[in-house]
Amino acid sequence: MLKRNFYLILFLIFFPSVPMNAQIEFSYEPGGYIWFKNSEIQLRYDSDMYCKVFYRKEGEI
């Protein structure tokens, strides 16, 4: 429960202005990466909570 709340807080920090109809995907691998993805940006967190940002420009990341 605590982890889920933490991820929700991260989501609200990094995607505060996403329109409500936007599709946002959340995925994780136990002991691995945590992903937040939408049509323009992807955030990947590793097990040490380092964040890598991927931005889609002209259809490519």
Secondary structure, DSSP 8 states (H G I E B T S, - for coil): -HHHHHHHHHHHHH-TT--TTS--EEEE-TTS-EEEE-SSEEEEE-TT--EEEEE-BTTB-
